Amino acid sequence: RFFLRRCFRRQKEVGFFITVGISHKSSPVEVREKFFLNPIEQEFLLSCLKNESIVREVFILSTCNRTEIYAHLTKNDSALLIESLFSVKNISSSQDLAKHFYVKKGQEMIRHFFNVACGLDSLVVGERQILGQVKDAVALAGRKETLDTRFNILTNMVIRAAKIAQTQTQISFGGSSVSWAAVAMAQKLLGSLEGKNVLIMGAGKMSQLAAGDFQRKGVSKLFVMNRTRGKGEELAQRFNGESVGFEDVKEVLREVDVCICAAGASHYLIEKDLVERVMTQRQHKLLMLDISMPRNIHPDVGTIDGVMLINLNDLDNVVDQNIEQRRQAAFEVERIITQKIITDLSPKLHVISLKLTTFWEYVRAGDPVAINILREGVP
């Protein structure tokens, strides 16, 4: 009884670590895009949750492949987080949408956060961009004053582990981004990208990575189209391309073999009727790749004769090959995460215990960290 009372007091002291989210593993892009949060929406949701009496700490991660709320609550109430997200997005709650959400609590939530930051839970395993996105999410929460002691400890430990994973393992070797997967898909569909003309819509990080990947594949000409002309010109110059304006989109689409869109606009930039007019003046097929979140090419474009439209849902084949190549590296990253949780994080948070099944898997595999813990106990 004394032990149970003590555990109850400790849980009340610590509170509840909870994540609610939606990702590429739980939902298609047409559902994920409904819950994508731009920076202003993230700030608004943080402010709303900060005003809830049961919320001690909170931060939000929203990318092209996931939207997740990480919260430290005084009550075990994941519904509050989901309802708040629906409210900010002005979406009526429904079972059809709610079924795509997952809830992770306690040690499961923390291991999930490690996996996300280290790239193990990404569409492209080992992607480097996710660490920067995690840092941005934590920085925003810091500015909004929604972090305190425990989440400061947790986020610092996770970011350190992710840096180790990227620098001391092969988890990010070779292709390690959504844009890389899209370019690989384009090469697979077209046979070769050498001598092809390509239009890149957007000039952000994903577009920059795509430009580098296309250049290495030997494309003939790169066109860059961006809302802010200066940024588009800068990217075009870096890769010996040509900056073009949105007013020239029809003319450029007549010329190119591939159009990749990573513009991040809140609406469709390419509509069906525009592409239909373009295709009447083309003799060859047009490949369009939409890796934006939300999508920036209308899905009906894919119904036009001669047009192949690829979005985030369609990158599975490339991703499956990527997982095979990095299986050993992923196991090494899991060991790093296990070490951080057991030896560094648990003693500081007094809340997480590693799942025994996972722990014994490491022991059976001869992992030195797990064996040392078995012999000497957790520090």
C-alpha positions as a printed Julia matrix, in Angstrom:
379×3 Matrix{Float64}:
   0.0     0.0     0.0
   2.8     2.38    0.92
   4.46    1.65   -2.43
   1.23    2.27   -4.36
   0.58    5.53   -2.51
   4.14    6.63   -3.24
   3.75    5.79   -6.95
   0.47    7.71   -7.07
   2.06   10.76   -5.44
   5.0    10.58   -7.85
   2.65   10.38  -10.88
   0.68   13.35   -9.59
   3.95   15.25   -9.11
   5.29   14.42  -12.55
   2.0    14.64  -14.45
   1.31   12.98  -17.78
   3.47   13.07  -20.9
   1.16   12.74  -23.91
   1.48   13.03  -27.69
  -1.44   13.13  -30.08
  -0.76   13.18  -33.77
  -1.34   12.24  -37.35
   1.39   11.13  -39.73
   2.19    9.4   -43.02
   1.91    6.1   -41.16
  -1.65    6.73  -39.99
  -3.24    8.72  -42.81
  -3.03    9.68  -46.5
  -1.92   13.14  -47.64
  -5.5    14.29  -48.27
  -6.22   13.86  -44.54
  -2.85   15.12  -43.26
  -3.11   18.36  -45.18
  -6.3    19.25  -43.32
  -4.34   19.4   -40.07
  -1.1    20.98  -41.3
  -0.32   24.02  -39.16
   1.52   27.01  -40.59
   3.65   29.06  -38.13
   0.81   31.48  -37.29
  -1.58   28.58  -36.58
   1.06   26.9   -34.43
   1.44   30.06  -32.35
  -2.33   30.35  -31.97
  -2.69   26.72  -30.86
   0.16   27.11  -28.37
  -1.57   30.17  -26.92
  -4.88   28.32  -26.66
  -3.3    25.35  -24.88
  -1.23   27.58  -22.6
  -4.5    28.98  -21.25
  -5.79   25.51  -20.33
  -5.35   24.86  -16.61
  -4.19   21.24  -17.03
  -1.42   22.1   -19.52
   2.0    22.48  -17.93
   4.12   22.37  -21.06
   3.48   21.94  -24.77
   5.12   22.16  -28.19
   3.91   21.39  -31.71
   5.61   19.7   -34.64
   3.98   20.18  -38.05
   5.72   19.04  -41.25
   4.75   17.63  -44.65
   4.41   14.19  -43.07
   3.09   14.8   -39.55
   1.29   17.11  -37.17
   1.91   16.25  -33.51
   1.21   17.93  -30.19
   3.57   17.02  -27.33
   2.12   17.95  -23.96
   2.87   17.66  -20.24
  -0.5    17.61  -18.5
  -1.74   17.44  -14.91
  -4.59   15.18  -16.08
  -4.62   12.23  -18.45
  -6.71   14.05  -21.06
  -5.57   13.5   -24.65
  -9.02   14.51  -25.94
  -8.33   18.14  -25.01
  -5.35   18.22  -27.37
  -7.23   16.71  -30.3
 -10.27   18.94  -29.76
  -8.03   22.03  -29.63
  -6.4    21.09  -32.94
  -9.79   20.57  -34.61
 -10.92   23.92  -33.24
  -7.9    25.88  -34.5
  -8.31   24.32  -37.95
 -12.06   25.06  -37.83
 -12.86   21.42  -38.57
 -15.91   19.68  -37.14
 -14.95   16.65  -35.12
 -15.88   13.37  -36.76
 -15.03    9.71  -36.27
 -13.85    9.48  -39.9
 -11.1    12.01  -39.16
 -10.44   11.14  -35.51
  -9.63    7.51  -36.42
  -6.43    8.68  -38.13
  -5.02   10.09  -34.88
  -2.76    8.19  -32.49
  -2.13    8.82  -28.81
   1.15    7.94  -27.08
   1.75    8.31  -23.36
   4.64    8.16  -20.87
   7.68    6.21  -22.01
   5.99    5.35  -25.32
   5.6     9.06  -26.05
   9.24    9.75  -25.22
  10.63    6.92  -27.3
   8.41    8.07  -30.17
   9.83   11.6   -29.89
  13.38   10.21  -30.02
  12.45    8.13  -33.09
  10.93   11.14  -34.84
  13.89   13.46  -34.21
  16.42   10.79  -35.22
  14.61   10.17  -38.51
  13.48    6.62  -37.7
   9.8     7.53  -38.04
  10.21    9.6   -41.23
   8.78    8.75  -44.64
  12.41    8.66  -45.82
  14.29    6.97  -42.98
  17.21    9.08  -41.78
  16.05   12.36  -43.32
  18.12   15.28  -42.01
  15.42   17.95  -42.24
  13.39   16.61  -39.32
  16.03   17.63  -36.75
  15.85   21.24  -37.92
  12.07   21.08  -37.79
  12.19   19.75  -34.22
  14.56   22.57  -33.24
  12.21   25.13  -34.79
   9.22   23.64  -32.92
  11.1    23.79  -29.61
  12.33   27.33  -30.29
   8.78   28.52  -31.03
   7.48   26.95  -27.81
  10.35   28.63  -25.95
   9.39   32.03  -27.34
   5.75   31.42  -26.42
   6.87   30.32  -22.92
   5.19   26.92  -23.08
   8.26   24.93  -22.01
   9.43   24.29  -18.46
  11.94   22.06  -16.68
  10.92   18.6   -17.83
  10.37   19.41  -21.49
  13.6    21.43  -21.53
  15.42   18.32  -20.31
  13.57   16.07  -22.74
  14.01   18.24  -25.85
  17.7    18.92  -25.17
  18.37   15.19  -24.72
  16.44   14.28  -27.87
  18.2    16.89  -30.01
  21.59   15.68  -28.75
  20.7    12.07  -29.56
  19.57   13.08  -33.06
  22.87   14.87  -33.7
  24.79   11.78  -32.59
  22.62    9.6   -34.85
  23.37   11.8   -37.86
  27.12   12.13  -37.24
  28.05    8.72  -35.82
  25.89    6.34  -37.89
  25.03    5.87  -41.57
  21.33    6.61  -41.0
  21.46    9.68  -43.27
  23.85    8.25  -45.86
  22.91    8.83  -49.49
  19.35    9.94  -50.22
  17.76   11.29  -47.07
  14.92   13.66  -47.89
  11.45   13.68  -49.39
  12.81   15.68  -52.34
  15.44   12.98  -52.94
  12.68   10.34  -52.97
  10.68   12.43  -55.44
  13.67   12.82  -57.79
  14.38    9.08  -57.51
  10.75    8.4   -58.42
  11.05   10.71  -61.43
  14.13    8.84  -62.63
  12.37    5.52  -62.16
   9.34    6.63  -64.18
  11.27    8.33  -66.98
  14.17    5.9   -67.16
  16.7     8.73  -67.1
  16.68   12.43  -66.21
  19.67   13.26  -68.37
  18.85   16.01  -70.84
  15.4    16.66  -69.33
  14.01   20.14  -68.58
  12.66   20.66  -65.06
  10.48   23.3   -63.4
  10.89   23.71  -59.62
   8.07   25.6   -57.91
   9.21   27.09  -54.6
  12.63   28.14  -53.33
  12.65   26.75  -49.79
  14.74   23.96  -48.33
  12.96   21.15  -50.18
  13.3    22.97  -53.49
  17.0    23.6   -52.87
  17.58   19.91  -52.17
  15.58   18.93  -55.25
  17.6    21.31  -57.43
  20.84   19.69  -56.27
  19.46   16.18  -56.84
  18.23   17.05  -60.35
  21.54   18.67  -61.26
  23.44   15.55  -60.2
  21.15   13.5   -62.46
  22.29   15.54  -65.46
  19.16   17.51  -66.33
  19.5    19.93  -69.22
  17.77   23.0   -67.8
  16.27   24.06  -64.48
  13.53   26.66  -64.23
  12.76   28.09  -60.77
   9.41   29.72  -60.02
   8.85   31.37  -56.64
   6.42   33.88  -55.15
   9.34   36.03  -53.97
  11.25   36.62  -57.19
  14.53   37.42  -55.41
  14.72   34.03  -53.69
  13.84   32.29  -56.94
  16.63   34.12  -58.76
  19.11   33.23  -56.02
  18.27   29.52  -56.25
  18.36   29.59  -60.05
  21.82   31.19  -60.02
  23.17   28.56  -57.62
  22.29   25.78  -60.05
  22.77   27.58  -63.37
  19.03   27.71  -63.89
  16.55   30.35  -64.99
  14.18   32.24  -62.72
  10.65   32.64  -64.1
   7.46   34.29  -62.82
   4.07   32.69  -62.18
   2.69   34.65  -65.11
   4.9    32.48  -67.35
   3.7    29.13  -65.96
   1.86   28.02  -69.14
   4.82   28.72  -71.38
   7.26   26.97  -69.03
   5.03   23.89  -68.61
   4.99   23.5   -72.41
   8.8    23.28  -72.33
   9.55   21.01  -69.38
   9.46   17.25  -68.9
   9.13   17.4   -65.12
   7.46   19.87  -62.73
   8.13   19.48  -59.01
   6.15   21.62  -56.59
   7.32   22.36  -53.03
   5.93   25.86  -52.75
   4.08   25.54  -49.43
   1.17   27.75  -50.53
  -2.14   27.45  -48.71
  -4.04   26.8   -51.96
  -3.67   25.08  -55.34
  -1.18   26.81  -57.62
  -1.78   24.47  -60.58
  -5.4    23.8   -61.57
  -6.75   21.2   -63.97
  -7.94   23.65  -66.65
  -4.48   25.24  -66.85
  -2.76   21.92  -67.47
  -5.44   20.85  -69.96
  -4.67   23.95  -72.06
  -0.93   23.25  -71.79
  -1.29   19.62  -72.9
  -3.09   20.61  -76.11
   0.18   22.24  -77.18
   2.53   19.4   -76.14
   3.43   16.17  -77.91
   5.12   14.36  -75.0
   4.09   13.38  -71.47
   4.41   15.64  -68.44
   5.47   14.33  -65.03
   4.27   16.42  -62.06
   5.51   15.83  -58.52
   3.66   17.52  -55.65
   5.58   17.3   -52.36
   3.91   20.36  -50.84
   1.89   20.37  -47.64
  -0.9    21.17  -48.18
  -0.88   20.01  -51.8
  -0.35   22.78  -54.38
  -1.31   20.83  -57.53
  -5.0    19.98  -57.84
  -5.42   16.17  -57.64
  -7.68   16.23  -60.74
  -4.61   17.14  -62.8
  -3.7    13.45  -62.58
  -6.78   12.53  -64.67
  -5.53   14.41  -67.75
  -4.23   12.28  -70.62
  -0.46   12.44  -70.87
   0.04   13.69  -67.3
   1.5    11.62  -64.46
   0.84   13.2   -61.05
   2.82   11.94  -58.05
   2.26   13.09  -54.48
   3.6    12.11  -51.06
   1.39    9.01  -50.94
   3.13    7.59  -54.01
   6.71    7.51  -52.74
   6.35    4.16  -50.95
   8.41    2.08  -53.4
  11.41    4.37  -53.16
  10.99    4.53  -49.39
  10.87    0.71  -49.04
  14.25    0.42  -50.79
  15.61    3.14  -48.54
  14.57    1.22  -45.4
  16.35   -1.95  -46.56
  19.59   -0.07  -47.16
  19.51    1.5   -43.7
  18.3    -1.36  -41.54
  21.64   -1.8   -39.74
  22.06    1.95  -39.24
  18.55    2.11  -37.78
  19.49   -0.58  -35.25
  22.53    1.49  -34.22
  20.31    4.55  -33.76
  17.92    2.5   -31.61
  20.89    1.63  -29.37
  21.77    5.32  -29.03
  18.16    6.09  -28.07
  18.08    3.25  -25.56
  21.28    4.49  -23.93
  19.97    8.04  -23.69
  16.64    6.96  -22.19
  18.06    4.55  -19.63
  21.27    6.22  -18.52
  20.58    9.94  -19.06
  16.89   10.73  -19.27
  15.12    8.39  -16.83
  17.12    9.45  -13.74
  16.38   13.1   -14.52
  12.68   12.82  -15.29
  11.83   10.0   -12.85
   9.01    8.98  -15.13
  10.12    6.56  -17.83
  10.94    2.88  -17.65
  12.14    1.08  -20.75
   9.84   -1.66  -22.0
  11.36   -4.92  -20.78
  10.76   -6.69  -24.1
  12.85   -4.08  -25.9
  15.51   -4.14  -23.19
  15.95   -7.91  -23.36
  16.22   -7.72  -27.15
  19.3    -5.55  -26.66
  20.7    -7.93  -24.05
  20.25  -10.92  -26.37
  21.93   -9.0   -29.18
  24.98   -8.44  -26.97
  24.53   -4.69  -26.74
  27.22   -3.45  -24.28
  25.03   -0.66  -22.86
  22.18   -3.05  -22.02
  24.58   -5.66  -20.59
  26.25   -3.06  -18.39
  22.85   -1.95  -17.09
  21.93   -5.58  -16.4
  25.12   -6.04  -14.34
  25.31   -2.7   -12.54
  21.81   -1.26  -12.69
  20.66    2.16  -13.91
  22.91    4.97  -12.58
